[in-house]
Amino acid sequence: MADTVLYEVSDGLATVTINRPDAMNAMNTEAKVALRDALQAAGADPAVRAVLLTATGRAFCVGQDLKEHVRSLTGEDAMRTVREHYNPIVRAITGMPKPVVAGVNGVAAGAGFGFALAADYRVVADTASFNTSFAGVALSADSGLSWTLPRLIGASRAADLMLFPRSLSAAEAHELGLVNRLVPAADLAAEAERTARALAEGPTLAYASIKEAMAYGSGHTLAQALEKEDELQTRAGASEDHRIAVEAFLAKEKPKYVGR
Ligand SMILES: CC(C)(COP(=O)(O)OP(=O)(O)OC[C@H]1O[C@@H](n2cnc3c(N)ncnc32)[C@H](O)[C@@H]1OP(=O)(O)O)[C@@H](O)C(=O)NCCC(=O)NCCSC(=O)/C=C1/CC=CC=CO1
């Protein structure tokens, strides 16, 4: 059986590829465990300085594998997977101290939409689409979508998409602010990798601080955010990469970062 999630590290970039193309990358238990473990490994590996999350075939991820799910509905705790898999996957993406790029190659639905929005940066094929899907199968929301979607597009628009699920084209998603870079489908793999590699070669500690500051700021007052910025800026200012960057700027050279 093919690996449901592929994991590869090269030159500081971990590429995590959901690989159930025949099932539109729907998440069965094997894929959820593999994705969770791969993202946690990438987060913990100091040699990894950025992560690219992408997928094979015509879909990015259509969320929970409903063919598997229907079989568990007679069991005791069919929804335990939220605690065991979906939450740890989203925590791994949002909590790792390095940037995560989602290379959205096709449709992202349900939890798959949540994974894409949990990433720090989205490179999206012009043929991709997004669908909240949850209400369509009489469910609420998971994988962080109830948190990320209203923050990115506003509560009113998010409520519309959650209550009346529909396929949102890549162009419309771009208009709404869900897409960082919209690229021709044929260029998606190369452009997503180029973006992620640029981040893998960047000032890792500064990126970690930016990620932490933005997450902190969204749940705190301006006064608290200023305190946090002070703490994180002090940490970034003490990094080797900060010294490298300033010296390179003054020498009119391109900085060569070391990631610490
Ligand atoms: C909008 C779609 C994502 C894409 O539409 P389209 O491109 O027209 O493709 P289809 O013809 O509909 O689908 C092609 C085949 O793929 C199968 N398929 C699609 N999605 C799933 C899925 N999630 N699980 C299993 N199989 C799927 C589809 O049946 C077709 O198969 P056949 O060729 O054999 O007929 C559209 O496909 C769509 O709306 N899909 C459903 C999206 C969805 O509801 N996802 C699940 C949301 S719930 C979730 O993500 C998380 C949880 C968490 C915890 C517990 C329990 C459940 O959910």
Ligand as a Chemical Component Dictionary entry (heavy atoms), coordinates in Angstrom:
data_LIG
# 
_chem_comp.id                   LIG 
_chem_comp.type                 NON-POLYMER 
_chem_comp.pdbx_formal_charge   0 
_chem_comp.three_letter_code    LIG 
# 
loop_
_chem_comp_atom.comp_id 
_chem_comp_atom.atom_id 
_chem_comp_atom.alt_atom_id 
_chem_comp_atom.type_symbol 
_chem_comp_atom.charge 
_chem_comp_atom.model_Cartn_x 
_chem_comp_atom.model_Cartn_y 
_chem_comp_atom.model_Cartn_z 
_chem_comp_atom.pdbx_ordinal 
LIG C1  C1  C 0 -16.962 19.720 -3.166 1  
LIG C2  C2  C 0 -16.256 18.351 -3.170 2  
LIG C3  C3  C 0 -15.121 18.331 -2.164 3  
LIG C4  C4  C 0 -15.637 18.119 -4.568 4  
LIG O1  O1  O 0 -16.652 17.990 -5.541 5  
LIG P1  P1  P 0 -16.301 17.340 -6.946 6  
LIG O2  O2  O 0 -15.025 17.898 -7.467 7  
LIG O3  O3  O 0 -17.535 17.531 -7.793 8  
LIG O4  O4  O 0 -16.042 15.795 -6.682 9  
LIG P2  P2  P 0 -17.101 14.669 -6.332 10 
LIG O5  O5  O 0 -17.604 14.060 -7.600 11 
LIG O6  O6  O 0 -18.118 15.166 -5.375 12 
LIG O7  O7  O 0 -16.194 13.620 -5.559 13 
LIG C5  C5  C 0 -15.334 12.706 -6.240 14 
LIG C6  C6  C 0 -15.234 11.432 -5.447 15 
LIG O8  O8  O 0 -14.636 11.707 -4.172 16 
LIG C7  C7  C 0 -15.498 11.277 -3.124 17 
LIG N1  N1  N 0 -15.370 12.144 -1.956 18 
LIG C8  C8  C 0 -15.369 13.455 -1.938 19 
LIG N2  N2  N 0 -15.240 13.909 -0.695 20 
LIG C9  C9  C 0 -15.152 12.816 0.093  21 
LIG C10 C10 C 0 -14.985 12.611 1.486  22 
LIG N3  N3  N 0 -14.867 13.659 2.329  23 
LIG N4  N4  N 0 -14.934 11.369 1.940  24 
LIG C11 C11 C 0 -15.040 10.320 1.115  25 
LIG N5  N5  N 0 -15.169 10.443 -0.223 26 
LIG C12 C12 C 0 -15.220 11.681 -0.712 27 
LIG C13 C13 C 0 -16.887 11.361 -3.729 28 
LIG O9  O9  O 0 -17.793 10.556 -3.033 29 
LIG C14 C14 C 0 -16.615 10.831 -5.141 30 
LIG O10 O10 O 0 -16.452 9.434  -5.066 31 
LIG P3  P3  P 0 -17.108 8.461  -6.143 32 
LIG O11 O11 O 0 -16.399 8.811  -7.414 33 
LIG O12 O12 O 0 -16.813 7.097  -5.622 34 
LIG O13 O13 O 0 -18.556 8.804  -6.186 35 
LIG C15 C15 C 0 -17.297 17.261 -2.895 36 
LIG O14 O14 O 0 -16.739 15.995 -3.177 37 
LIG C16 C16 C 0 -17.753 17.247 -1.476 38 
LIG O15 O15 O 0 -18.623 18.024 -1.124 39 
LIG N6  N6  N 0 -17.180 16.355 -0.680 40 
LIG C17 C17 C 0 -17.559 16.191 0.726  41 
LIG C18 C18 C 0 -16.741 17.123 1.605  42 
LIG C19 C19 C 0 -17.021 16.826 3.048  43 
LIG O16 O16 O 0 -18.156 16.800 3.475  44 
LIG N7  N7  N 0 -15.952 16.567 3.813  45 
LIG C20 C20 C 0 -16.043 16.120 5.173  46 
LIG C21 C21 C 0 -16.359 17.260 6.095  47 
LIG S1  S1  S 0 -16.277 16.765 7.796  48 
LIG C22 C22 C 0 -14.594 16.899 8.163  49 
LIG O17 O17 O 0 -13.794 17.275 7.367  50 
LIG C23 C23 C 0 -14.142 16.574 9.522  51 
LIG C24 C24 C 0 -14.698 15.749 10.384 52 
LIG C25 C25 C 0 -14.176 15.611 11.748 53 
LIG C26 C26 C 0 -14.560 14.605 12.635 54 
LIG C27 C27 C 0 -15.410 13.582 12.528 55 
LIG C28 C28 C 0 -16.263 13.345 11.522 56 
LIG C29 C29 C 0 -16.385 14.015 10.374 57 
LIG O18 O18 O 0 -15.756 15.075 9.966  58 
# 
loop_
_chem_comp_bond.comp_id 
_chem_comp_bond.atom_id_1 
_chem_comp_bond.atom_id_2 
_chem_comp_bond.value_order 
_chem_comp_bond.pdbx_ordinal 
LIG C1  C2  SING 1  
LIG C2  C3  SING 2  
LIG C2  C4  SING 3  
LIG C2  C15 SING 4  
LIG C4  O1  SING 5  
LIG O1  P1  SING 6  
LIG P1  O2  DOUB 7  
LIG P1  O3  SING 8  
LIG P1  O4  SING 9  
LIG O4  P2  SING 10 
LIG P2  O5  DOUB 11 
LIG P2  O6  SING 12 
LIG P2  O7  SING 13 
LIG O7  C5  SING 14 
LIG C5  C6  SING 15 
LIG C6  O8  SING 16 
LIG C6  C14 SING 17 
LIG O8  C7  SING 18 
LIG C7  N1  SING 19 
LIG C7  C13 SING 20 
LIG N1  C8  SING 21 
LIG N1  C12 SING 22 
LIG C8  N2  DOUB 23 
LIG N2  C9  SING 24 
LIG C9  C10 SING 25 
LIG C9  C12 DOUB 26 
LIG C10 N3  SING 27 
LIG C10 N4  DOUB 28 
LIG N4  C11 SING 29 
LIG C11 N5  DOUB 30 
LIG N5  C12 SING 31 
LIG C13 O9  SING 32 
LIG C13 C14 SING 33 
LIG C14 O10 SING 34 
LIG O10 P3  SING 35 
LIG P3  O11 DOUB 36 
LIG P3  O12 SING 37 
LIG P3  O13 SING 38 
LIG C15 O14 SING 39 
LIG C15 C16 SING 40 
LIG C16 O15 DOUB 41 
LIG C16 N6  SING 42 
LIG N6  C17 SING 43 
LIG C17 C18 SING 44 
LIG C18 C19 SING 45 
LIG C19 O16 DOUB 46 
LIG C19 N7  SING 47 
LIG N7  C20 SING 48 
LIG C20 C21 SING 49 
LIG C21 S1  SING 50 
LIG S1  C22 SING 51 
LIG C22 O17 DOUB 52 
LIG C22 C23 SING 53 
LIG C23 C24 DOUB 54 
LIG C24 C25 SING 55 
LIG C24 O18 SING 56 
LIG C25 C26 SING 57 
LIG C26 C27 DOUB 58 
LIG C27 C28 SING 59 
LIG C28 C29 DOUB 60 
LIG C29 O18 SING 61 
# 
